[in-house]
Amino acid sequence: MSYTVAIVGRPNVGKSTFFNRLLEQRKAIVDDISGVTRDRQYGVADWNGKPFNLIDTGGFVPNTEDIFEKEIRKQVKIAIDEANAIVFMVDVATGITDLDETMADILRRTNKPVFVVVNKVDNGTRELEATEFYSLGFENTYFLSSISGSGTGDLLDAISANIPAESDTDAAHENSLPKFAIIGQPNVGKSSLLNALIGENRTIVSDIAGTTRDTIHTHYKLFQKEFMLIDTAGIRKKSKEKDDLEFYSIIRAIKAMDEADVCLLVIDAHKGITAQDITIFSLAARKGKGIVLLVNKWDLIEKETNTARDFEKLLKQKMAPFSDVPILFISVTEKIRILKAIEMGLKVYESKMQKVPTSKLNEVMLKAIANYHAPVVRGHSIKIKFVTQLPTVVPSFAFFTNFPDDIKMPYRNYLENQLRANFDFEGVPIRIFFRKK
């Protein structure tokens, strides 16, 4: 899955509210002051089983109209270059403004699908007023209200019609070499790790954060191991993200994650795992990627008897609930354990690709279910009769039961822990579904 939709529009038309509705979480700050979204927000949305990346571009607050148009032009241009489809948001309450015209002008030149979304259409009068936006000349024009959500379904149907079904990509996925993405914040040593692995200075390594702007693919074939390495631009904390190149690198890092089977997440031993690292980790887990955590610059840490053990314990607490992840303490400059990182990545890849025989799965899991039953719901006992692994890229298991909607999170976690205890899924996210038998 690497389909990206960018939301563009002048400030205060409701891009963030719309973005939050699609993500079903309050991620962007929504406020009535124009230009609250200074940085770009990104997340993964899903419609009818088709996931896609969603990017909310900022509305700028410059001093004069000229800079305004220049900045908006830059943002829109990046969105057009990097996204597969564009949602162009306008506001029925203010009608067509000069900025809308400018943006429409830029968008007419692209051959990517553009969806004009007229926001704040929440009554009959506004529906009539909204028809003026047809004059912008775009074929796909939708009226909706971000706040109430009315009208979003039709738009999402239209967007998802363009997203290729996953099964097409699955076949190609099976035949190809394992792909590893090196991800993490700027300056943790991602490019140095790539160079140390392939033994040549393929990427420019410098001490300035954010030197790597693009993703670089490298075919690795050494020590009887073969795979593709994808080096990404650092995903950086939002506050520093002032230049537009940063916006590019974030979209590219997310795309690299999409292409990869396993993500090698590099963190800095001095800083430990930061909130931004957790965000990157969660995004990779949500996308169903295998994950290996590499703690770099370990050679520079003062050590006592249990330093590594205590550090690992702390990392696992921060990564909960998905803490079944291999952690390696490495030093890229001293070349300590970097080949072990590759072995671990390949092991996680094997685990991610494994298919557990149905007979073995039922033998193990039905015993675990018999040892600890799901809690009784409204006087009914929940029975799980059969388990099977689904034919998906991310290991997914269907449990057939009489009350699929009544099984709560703690029991789902119990089943996941039992799967992990009996079959090796270290570093691999697992998905569990309950179906009516």
C-alpha positions in Angstrom: 0.0 0.0 0.0 1.5 3.2 -1.0 -1.4 5.4 -2.2 -1.1 9.0 -0.9 -3.9 11.6 -0.8 -3.0 15.2 0.0 -5.5 17.8 1.3 -4.8 21.3 -0.1 -6.6 24.6 0.3 -6.2 28.0 1.7 -6.3 28.5 5.5 -9.5 28.0 7.5 -11.6 26.0 5.0 -11.7 23.1 7.4 -8.8 20.8 6.1 -7.9 19.7 9.6 -11.4 18.9 10.7 -11.8 16.8 7.5 -8.4 15.2 8.1 -9.4 14.2 11.7 -12.7 12.8 10.6 -11.0 10.5 8.0 -8.5 9.4 10.7 -11.2 9.2 13.3 -9.0 10.8 15.8 -8.2 14.4 16.9 -4.7 14.6 15.5 -4.6 18.0 14.0 -5.3 21.0 16.1 -8.5 22.5 15.0 -9.2 26.1 15.7 -11.0 29.1 14.1 -7.9 31.2 13.8 -6.6 31.1 10.2 -3.4 29.2 9.7 -3.3 26.9 12.8 -1.9 24.0 10.9 1.7 25.3 10.4 3.2 21.8 9.9 1.9 19.0 7.9 0.0 16.2 9.5 0.1 12.7 8.2 -1.7 9.5 9.0 -3.2 6.3 7.6 -6.9 6.3 6.7 -8.9 3.3 5.6 -12.1 3.0 3.6 -13.8 -0.3 2.7 -10.6 -2.2 3.5 -8.4 0.0 1.2 -5.8 1.9 3.3 -4.1 5.1 2.1 -1.7 7.7 3.4 -3.4 11.0 4.2 -1.5 14.3 4.3 -2.9 17.6 5.5 -0.9 20.5 4.1 -0.5 23.6 6.3 -2.2 26.9 5.8 0.4 29.6 6.2 0.3 32.9 8.0 2.7 35.1 6.2 2.9 38.9 6.5 1.8 39.8 3.0 -0.5 38.4 0.4 2.5 37.8 -2.0 4.4 35.5 0.3 1.1 33.8 1.0 0.6 32.9 -2.6 4.2 31.9 -3.0 4.1 29.6 0.0 0.8 28.1 -1.0 2.1 27.5 -4.5 5.1 25.7 -3.1 2.9 23.5 -0.8 0.5 22.6 -3.6 3.4 21.8 -6.0 4.9 19.4 -3.5 1.5 17.8 -2.9 1.0 17.4 -6.6 4.5 15.9 -7.1 4.3 13.5 -4.3 0.6 12.5 -3.8 -1.4 10.1 -6.0 -4.6 12.2 -5.6 -5.4 15.6 -4.4 -8.4 16.9 -2.3 -8.8 20.6 -3.0 -10.9 22.1 -0.2 -13.0 25.3 -0.5 -15.5 26.9 1.8 -19.1 27.6 0.8 -19.4 30.3 3.5 -16.9 32.6 1.8 -17.4 31.6 -1.9 -14.6 31.5 -4.4 -11.7 33.7 -3.4 -8.6 34.8 -5.4 -6.5 32.2 -3.5 -8.9 29.5 -4.6 -8.6 30.7 -8.2 -4.8 30.6 -7.9 -4.8 27.2 -6.5 -7.3 25.9 -9.1 -5.1 27.3 -11.8 -2.1 25.2 -10.6 -4.3 22.1 -10.1 -5.8 22.2 -13.6 -2.3 21.5 -15.0 -1.9 18.2 -13.2 -3.0 14.9 -14.7 -3.6 13.4 -11.2 -7.1 13.1 -10.0 -8.3 16.3 -8.2 -11.4 16.1 -6.0 -12.9 19.5 -5.2 -14.6 19.4 -1.8 -16.9 22.2 -0.9 -17.0 22.3 2.9 -19.5 23.6 5.4 -22.5 22.6 3.2 -24.9 21.8 6.0 -28.3 23.1 4.8 -30.4 23.5 1.6 -29.5 27.2 1.1 -25.8 26.4 1.3 -26.3 23.5 -1.1 -27.5 26.0 -3.7 -24.7 28.4 -3.0 -22.2 25.6 -3.4 -23.1 25.1 -7.1 -20.9 28.2 -7.9 -17.8 26.0 -7.4 -18.7 24.0 -10.5 -17.3 27.1 -12.3 -13.8 26.1 -11.3 -14.1 23.5 -14.0 -13.2 20.2 -12.1 -15.1 17.1 -12.9 -15.1 15.7 -9.4 -16.9 18.2 -7.1 -18.4 17.1 -3.8 -20.5 19.0 -1.2 -19.9 18.0 2.4 -19.7 19.1 6.0 -16.5 18.1 7.8 -18.0 18.7 11.2 -21.0 16.5 10.8 -19.4 14.1 8.3 -22.4 14.3 5.9 -21.2 13.7 2.3 -17.9 12.2 3.1 -18.9 8.7 2.1 -19.4 9.5 -1.6 -16.1 11.3 -1.7 -14.3 8.4 -0.1 -15.9 5.9 -2.5 -14.6 8.0 -5.4 -11.1 8.2 -3.9 -10.9 4.5 -3.1 -12.1 3.6 -6.6 -8.6 4.8 -7.7 -6.7 2.7 -5.2 -5.5 -0.6 -6.6 -6.8 -3.7 -4.7 -4.2 -5.2 -2.4 -4.3 -8.7 -3.9 -2.7 -7.3 -7.1 0.3 -6.2 -5.1 0.4 -9.3 -3.0 1.5 -11.6 -5.8 4.3 -9.2 -6.8 5.2 -8.9 -3.1 5.7 -12.7 -2.7 8.1 -13.0 -5.6 10.4 -10.1 -4.8 13.4 -9.9 -2.5 12.9 -8.9 1.1 13.0 -5.1 1.5 14.4 -3.4 4.5 13.8 0.3 5.2 16.2 2.1 7.6 14.0 4.6 9.4 14.3 7.0 12.3 14.8 10.6 13.2 17.5 12.7 11.6 21.1 12.3 12.8 20.7 8.9 14.5 23.1 7.2 12.0 20.8 5.8 9.3 23.0 6.7 6.3 26.2 5.6 8.2 24.5 2.3 8.8 23.7 1.9 5.1 27.3 2.8 4.2 28.7 0.4 6.8 26.6 -2.5 5.5 27.4 -2.0 1.8 31.0 -0.9 2.5 31.0 2.2 0.3 29.9 5.7 0.8 26.7 5.6 -1.1 25.0 8.4 0.8 26.5 11.7 2.0 27.0 11.4 5.7 27.4 14.6 7.7 26.6 15.9 11.1 24.0 18.3 9.9 20.5 16.9 10.6 18.5 16.1 7.5 21.2 15.6 4.9 19.4 12.7 3.3 16.5 14.1 1.3 15.5 11.1 -0.9 14.9 7.4 -0.4 17.8 5.4 -1.9 17.4 1.8 -2.9 20.5 -0.5 -2.7 20.6 -4.1 -3.7 22.6 -6.0 -1.0 24.2 -9.3 -1.9 26.9 -10.3 0.5 27.6 -13.2 3.0 25.0 -15.4 1.2 22.3 -12.8 2.0 20.3 -10.9 -0.6 17.7 -8.2 -0.1 16.9 -4.5 -0.9 17.9 -1.7 1.5 15.9 1.5 1.4 17.5 4.4 3.2 15.0 7.2 4.0 15.2 10.8 4.9 15.0 11.3 8.6 11.5 11.8 10.0 11.9 14.9 12.0 10.1 16.4 14.9 7.4 18.8 13.7 8.7 22.0 15.3 11.8 22.1 13.2 10.0 21.2 10.1 10.2 24.6 8.5 11.5 24.0 5.0 9.5 22.3 2.3 12.2 19.7 1.6 11.3 18.4 5.0 7.8 17.9 3.8 9.1 15.9 0.9 11.3 13.7 3.1 8.4 12.8 5.4 6.2 11.8 2.5 9.1 9.8 1.2 9.9 8.1 4.5 6.3 7.1 4.8 6.4 5.8 1.2 9.6 3.9 2.0 7.8 2.3 4.9 5.1 1.3 2.6 7.5 -0.4 0.2 9.4 -2.2 2.9 8.7 -5.6 4.5 10.8 -4.9 7.6 11.7 -1.5 9.1 15.0 -1.1 10.9 14.2 1.7 13.4 17.4 3.4 14.5 17.4 5.4 17.7 20.1 7.3 19.5 21.4 5.6 22.7 22.0 9.0 24.4 18.5 10.3 23.9 16.7 6.9 24.5 13.3 6.4 22.8 11.6 9.8 22.3 7.9 10.6 21.6 8.8 11.0 17.9 10.5 7.6 17.8 7.3 6.1 19.3 5.2 7.9 16.6 7.5 6.4 13.8 7.3 2.9 15.6 3.5 3.1 15.8 3.1 4.1 12.2 5.3 1.2 11.0 3.3 -1.2 13.3 0.0 0.2 12.0 1.1 -0.5 8.5 1.9 -4.1 9.5 5.6 -3.9 8.9 8.2 -6.1 10.7 10.3 -4.1 13.1 13.8 -4.4 14.5 14.8 -1.7 17.0 18.5 -0.7 16.7 20.0 1.4 19.5 22.9 3.2 17.9 26.0 4.9 19.5 26.0 2.2 22.2 29.8 2.4 22.4 29.6 5.9 23.8 27.4 4.9 26.8 28.9 4.4 30.3 28.0 0.8 31.2 27.4 -1.1 34.4 26.4 -4.7 34.9 22.8 -4.5 33.8 22.8 -1.3 31.6 21.6 -3.1 28.5 19.0 -5.1 30.3 17.5 -2.1 32.1 17.6 0.0 28.9 15.7 -2.8 27.0 13.1 -3.1 29.8 12.4 0.6 29.6 12.1 0.5 25.7 9.6 -2.3 26.0 7.5 -0.4 28.4 7.4 2.6 26.1 6.5 0.4 23.1 3.6 -1.4 24.8 1.3 -3.0 23.9 3.4 -4.2 20.9 6.6 -5.0 22.8 7.5 -8.3 21.2 10.2 -6.6 19.1 13.9 -7.6 18.8 16.2 -4.9 20.2 19.9 -4.7 19.3 22.6 -2.4 20.8 24.8 -1.4 17.9 27.6 1.0 17.0 27.8 1.9 13.4 31.1 3.7 13.6 32.7 0.8 15.5 30.8 -1.8 13.3 29.5 -3.5 16.4 26.6 -6.0 15.7 25.6 -4.4 12.4 25.6 -7.8 10.6 23.5 -9.1 13.5 21.0 -6.4 12.6 20.7 -7.8 9.1 20.3 -11.4 10.4 17.6 -10.2 12.8 15.9 -8.4 9.9 15.9 -11.5 7.8 14.6 -13.6 10.7 11.7 -11.1 11.3 11.0 -11.3 7.5 10.8 -15.1 7.7 8.4 -14.8 10.7 6.3 -12.3 8.8 6.0 -14.6 5.8 5.3 -17.8 7.7 2.0 -19.6 7.3 0.9 -21.7 10.3 -0.8 -25.0 9.3 -4.5 -24.8 10.3 -4.3 -28.2 12.1 -1.4 -27.0 14.3 -3.1 -23.6 14.9 -6.3 -25.2 16.1 -4.5 -27.8 18.2 -2.5 -25.1 20.1 -5.1 -22.3 20.2 -8.2 -24.3 21.1 -6.2 -25.7 24.1 -5.3 -22.1 25.1 -9.0 -21.1 24.8 -10.1 -24.1 26.9 -7.6 -23.1 29.6 -9.0 -19.6 29.8 -12.4 -18.9 28.4 -13.7 -15.5 27.2 -15.8 -13.8 29.8 -19.6 -14.5 29.7 -21.6 -11.8 28.0 -25.3 -11.1 28.9 -25.5 -14.6 30.3 -24.2 -16.3 27.1 -20.9 -18.1 27.1 -18.7 -17.3 24.2 -17.5 -20.3 22.2 -14.6 -20.2 19.8 -14.7 -23.4 17.6 -12.1 -22.8 14.9 -9.1 -20.7 14.0 -7.5 -20.1 10.6 -4.7 -17.9 9.2 -5.9 -15.5 6.5 -4.0 -15.2 3.2 -2.7 -11.7 3.8 0.7 -10.0 3.8 0.4 -9.1 7.5 -0.1 -12.3 9.6 -3.9 -12.2 10.4 -6.0 -14.8 12.1 -9.7 -15.4 12.1 -11.4 -16.9 15.2 -14.9 -18.2 14.5 -17.3 -17.6 17.3 -21.0 -17.3 18.2 -20.6 -13.7 19.5 -17.9 -12.0 17.4 -18.8 -8.4 18.5 -18.7 -9.2 22.2 -15.1 -10.2 22.6 -13.2 -7.4 24.4 -9.7 -6.1 24.2 -8.2 -8.0 27.2 -9.2 -11.4 25.7 -8.0 -10.3 22.2 -4.7 -9.5 23.9 -4.6 -12.9 25.6 -5.1 -14.7 22.2 -2.4 -12.6 20.6 0.0 -13.4 23.5 -0.8 -17.1 23.0 0.0 -16.9 19.3 3.3 -15.2 20.1 4.2 -17.7 22.8 3.6 -20.7 20.5 4.7 -19.5 17.1 7.6 -17.1 16.4 6.2 -13.7 15.5 8.9 -11.6 17.1 9.0 -8.2 15.6 5.8 -8.8 13.5 2.4 -7.1 14.1 -0.4 -9.6 14.3 -4.0 -8.9 13.4 -6.9 -10.8 14.9 -10.5 -10.9 13.6 -13.6 -12.5 15.1 -16.1 -13.9 12.7 -19.5 -15.4 13.0 -19.2 -19.2 12.7 
